[in-house]
Amino acid sequence: MTAIPIGVTVNGENHTFPEPISVRELLQTLNLPCQGVAIAVDGALFPKSQWDDQVGRGWEIEVLTAVQGG
């Protein structure tokens, strides 16, 4: 059986992965930081405790970094 590619949007850019991928693996694959960031999926905070869960088809993922300043 052939796997169906998984399409997601990350920070406004479309990406397709040939097989299931976790949030943590997605960050590593796209060379995004795993430390000092928060993840939002479809506008809701995605807990770090779930970063080893598989990404769902069609997710809109935002990788958010804290910015210092005032």
Backbone as JSON Lines, residues from 0, in Angstrom:
{"i":0,"aa":"M","n":[0.84,-1.18,0.0],"ca":[0.0,0.0,0.0],"c":[0.88,1.24,0.0]}
{"i":1,"aa":"T","n":[0.56,2.2,-0.83],"ca":[1.34,3.43,-0.94],"c":[0.82,4.46,0.05]}
{"i":2,"aa":"A","n":[1.76,5.11,0.76],"ca":[1.38,6.15,1.71],"c":[0.88,7.38,0.96]}
{"i":3,"aa":"I","n":[-0.12,8.03,1.52],"ca":[-0.64,9.27,0.94],"c":[0.17,10.42,1.53]}
{"i":4,"aa":"P","n":[0.73,11.3,0.68],"ca":[1.53,12.42,1.19],"c":[0.74,13.3,2.15]}
{"i":5,"aa":"I","n":[1.45,13.9,3.07],"ca":[0.85,14.77,4.07],"c":[1.2,16.21,3.71]}
{"i":6,"aa":"G","n":[0.18,17.01,3.44],"ca":[0.4,18.41,3.11],"c":[0.03,19.29,4.29]}
{"i":7,"aa":"V","n":[0.93,20.19,4.65],"ca":[0.69,21.13,5.74],"c":[1.22,22.5,5.34]}
{"i":8,"aa":"T","n":[0.82,23.51,6.08],"ca":[1.35,24.85,5.9],"c":[2.15,25.19,7.15]}
{"i":9,"aa":"V","n":[3.39,25.63,6.95],"ca":[4.25,26.01,8.07],"c":[4.69,27.46,7.85]}
{"i":10,"aa":"N","n":[4.32,28.32,8.77],"ca":[4.65,29.75,8.67],"c":[4.28,30.31,7.3]}
{"i":11,"aa":"G","n":[3.12,29.92,6.8],"ca":[2.61,30.45,5.55],"c":[3.11,29.76,4.29]}
{"i":12,"aa":"E","n":[3.99,28.78,4.42],"ca":[4.53,28.08,3.26],"c":[4.0,26.64,3.23]}
{"i":13,"aa":"N","n":[3.59,26.2,2.05],"ca":[3.09,24.84,1.89],"c":[4.24,23.84,1.82]}
{"i":14,"aa":"H","n":[4.06,22.72,2.5],"ca":[5.05,21.64,2.51],"c":[4.32,20.32,2.37]}
{"i":15,"aa":"T","n":[4.94,19.37,1.68],"ca":[4.39,18.03,1.54],"c":[5.44,17.03,1.97]}
{"i":16,"aa":"F","n":[5.01,16.07,2.79],"ca":[5.91,15.03,3.29],"c":[5.39,13.68,2.8]}
{"i":17,"aa":"P","n":[6.28,12.81,2.32],"ca":[5.85,11.55,1.71],"c":[5.3,10.52,2.69]}
{"i":18,"aa":"E","n":[5.55,10.71,3.98],"ca":[5.09,9.74,4.98],"c":[4.81,10.47,6.28]}
{"i":19,"aa":"P","n":[4.15,9.81,7.24],"ca":[3.85,10.47,8.51],"c":[5.11,11.05,9.16]}
{"i":20,"aa":"I","n":[4.92,12.2,9.79],"ca":[6.03,12.91,10.42],"c":[5.51,13.55,11.71]}
{"i":21,"aa":"S","n":[6.33,13.55,12.74],"ca":[5.93,14.19,14.0],"c":[6.23,15.68,13.92]}
{"i":22,"aa":"V","n":[5.67,16.43,14.83],"ca":[5.94,17.87,14.88],"c":[7.43,18.11,15.1]}
{"i":23,"aa":"R","n":[8.03,17.35,16.0],"ca":[9.47,17.51,16.28],"c":[10.31,17.2,15.02]}
{"i":24,"aa":"E","n":[9.96,16.12,14.3],"ca":[10.68,15.77,13.08],"c":[10.48,16.84,12.0]}
{"i":25,"aa":"L","n":[9.28,17.4,11.94],"ca":[9.0,18.46,10.98],"c":[9.92,19.66,11.24]}
{"i":26,"aa":"L","n":[10.05,20.06,12.5],"ca":[10.93,21.18,12.83],"c":[12.36,20.88,12.4]}
{"i":27,"aa":"Q","n":[12.83,19.67,12.7],"ca":[14.2,19.3,12.33],"c":[14.37,19.26,10.82]}
{"i":28,"aa":"T","n":[13.4,18.7,10.09],"ca":[13.47,18.6,8.64],"c":[13.53,19.98,7.99]}
{"i":29,"aa":"L","n":[12.79,20.94,8.54],"ca":[12.74,22.29,7.98],"c":[13.8,23.22,8.59]}
{"i":30,"aa":"N","n":[14.71,22.64,9.39],"ca":[15.77,23.41,10.05],"c":[15.23,24.56,10.9]}
{"i":31,"aa":"L","n":[14.13,24.28,11.59],"ca":[13.55,25.25,12.51],"c":[13.95,24.89,13.93]}
{"i":32,"aa":"P","n":[14.07,25.87,14.81],"ca":[14.51,25.58,16.18],"c":[13.48,24.76,16.96]}
{"i":33,"aa":"C","n":[13.98,23.91,17.83],"ca":[13.11,23.13,18.73],"c":[13.12,23.73,20.14]}
{"i":34,"aa":"Q","n":[14.01,24.67,20.38],"ca":[14.14,25.3,21.7],"c":[13.73,26.76,21.6]}
{"i":35,"aa":"G","n":[13.06,27.27,22.63],"ca":[12.7,28.67,22.67],"c":[11.6,29.05,21.7]}
{"i":36,"aa":"V","n":[10.79,28.08,21.28],"ca":[9.69,28.36,20.36],"c":[8.39,27.78,20.92]}
{"i":37,"aa":"A","n":[7.29,28.3,20.43],"ca":[5.97,27.74,20.7],"c":[5.37,27.37,19.34]}
{"i":38,"aa":"I","n":[4.52,26.37,19.35],"ca":[3.87,25.91,18.13],"c":[2.37,26.16,18.25]}
{"i":39,"aa":"A","n":[1.81,26.74,17.2],"ca":[0.35,26.88,17.12],"c":[-0.12,26.06,15.93]}
{"i":40,"aa":"V","n":[-1.19,25.31,16.12],"ca":[-1.79,24.52,15.05],"c":[-3.22,25.02,14.87]}
{"i":41,"aa":"D","n":[-3.51,25.48,13.67],"ca":[-4.82,26.03,13.35],"c":[-5.24,27.1,14.37]}
{"i":42,"aa":"G","n":[-4.26,27.9,14.79],"ca":[-4.53,29.03,15.67],"c":[-4.54,28.73,17.16]}
{"i":43,"aa":"A","n":[-4.33,27.48,17.55],"ca":[-4.35,27.1,18.97],"c":[-2.97,26.58,19.38]}
{"i":44,"aa":"L","n":[-2.56,26.93,20.59],"ca":[-1.28,26.48,21.12],"c":[-1.22,24.95,21.1]}
{"i":45,"aa":"F","n":[-0.11,24.41,20.62],"ca":[0.1,22.96,20.55],"c":[1.15,22.62,21.6]}
{"i":46,"aa":"P","n":[0.77,21.92,22.68],"ca":[1.69,21.67,23.8],"c":[2.94,20.89,23.4]}
{"i":47,"aa":"K","n":[4.05,21.27,23.98],"ca":[5.32,20.61,23.7],"c":[5.24,19.12,24.06]}
{"i":48,"aa":"S","n":[4.41,18.77,25.01],"ca":[4.25,17.36,25.4],"c":[3.68,16.52,24.25]}
{"i":49,"aa":"Q","n":[3.16,17.16,23.21],"ca":[2.58,16.43,22.08],"c":[3.41,16.55,20.81]}
{"i":50,"aa":"W","n":[4.6,17.12,20.9],"ca":[5.44,17.31,19.72],"c":[5.88,16.01,19.07]}
{"i":51,"aa":"D","n":[5.77,14.88,19.76],"ca":[6.13,13.6,19.15],"c":[4.91,12.96,18.46]}
{"i":52,"aa":"D","n":[3.76,13.64,18.51],"ca":[2.56,13.17,17.8],"c":[2.71,13.47,16.31]}
{"i":53,"aa":"Q","n":[2.03,12.69,15.5],"ca":[2.09,12.89,14.05],"c":[1.32,14.13,13.63]}
{"i":54,"aa":"V","n":[1.85,14.8,12.62],"ca":[1.21,15.96,12.03],"c":[0.0,15.49,11.23]}
{"i":55,"aa":"G","n":[-1.09,16.23,11.31],"ca":[-2.29,15.89,10.55],"c":[-2.33,16.58,9.21]}
{"i":56,"aa":"R","n":[-2.97,15.95,8.25],"ca":[-3.11,16.55,6.91],"c":[-3.84,17.88,7.01]}
{"i":57,"aa":"G","n":[-3.32,18.87,6.29],"ca":[-3.99,20.15,6.21],"c":[-3.75,21.09,7.39]}
{"i":58,"aa":"W","n":[-2.95,20.65,8.34],"ca":[-2.68,21.53,9.49],"c":[-2.04,22.83,9.02]}
{"i":59,"aa":"E","n":[-2.4,23.93,9.7],"ca":[-1.72,25.2,9.52],"c":[-0.89,25.43,10.78]}
{"i":60,"aa":"I","n":[0.41,25.32,10.61],"ca":[1.35,25.37,11.75],"c":[2.1,26.69,11.73]}
{"i":61,"aa":"E","n":[2.17,27.33,12.88],"ca":[2.98,28.53,13.05],"c":[4.02,28.24,14.11]}
{"i":62,"aa":"V","n":[5.27,28.54,13.79],"ca":[6.37,28.4,14.75],"c":[6.64,29.81,15.26]}
{"i":63,"aa":"L","n":[6.4,30.0,16.55],"ca":[6.47,31.33,17.16],"c":[7.69,31.44,18.06]}
{"i":64,"aa":"T","n":[8.42,32.52,17.93],"ca":[9.58,32.78,18.79],"c":[9.29,34.02,19.62]}
{"i":65,"aa":"A","n":[9.81,34.0,20.84],"ca":[9.66,35.17,21.73],"c":[10.62,36.25,21.26]}
{"i":66,"aa":"V","n":[10.14,37.48,21.28],"ca":[10.96,38.62,20.89],"c":[11.06,39.56,22.09]}
{"i":67,"aa":"Q","n":[12.3,39.91,22.43],"ca":[12.52,40.8,23.55],"c":[12.37,42.24,23.08]}
{"i":68,"aa":"G","n":[11.91,43.06,23.94],"ca":[11.8,44.48,23.59],"c":[10.56,45.08,24.21]}
{"i":69,"aa":"G","n":[10.31,46.31,23.86],"ca":[9.17,46.96,24.48],"c":[8.5,47.97,23.67]}
